Amino acid sequence: MNELEKNELLGNLYAYYGSLLTKGQQDYFEDYYYNDLSLGEIADNHHVSRQAVYDNLKRSSKALEKYETKLHMAQDYQKFSKLAQQISTALKNKDDQLAKEKVKYLLNELGEV
């Protein structure tokens, strides 16, 4: 996974689990990933060392990944979105009976997620 994909993944995980981080972790994370501040700039703003910022960001990233591993919110959302799109497509089908069968099947799949 390249750096851009990693940053996008962390941003998505932060949207789900960011509120579970401490206020300090949230501040550092937002400064680094959203406000595009360097480690040095964040360190100066918070009166800590660059190493402290780096360590905090590492811990925060690992925590976000751990939350996703245990709770699966981002993964489940993707599954639900895909199934909802398939249901919408099936409902637009001109063959009403086929659409009903497809929707029943997809709703059953949704219940198993």
Order of alpha helices (4+ residues) and beta strands (2+ residues): alpha-alpha-alpha-alpha-alpha-alpha
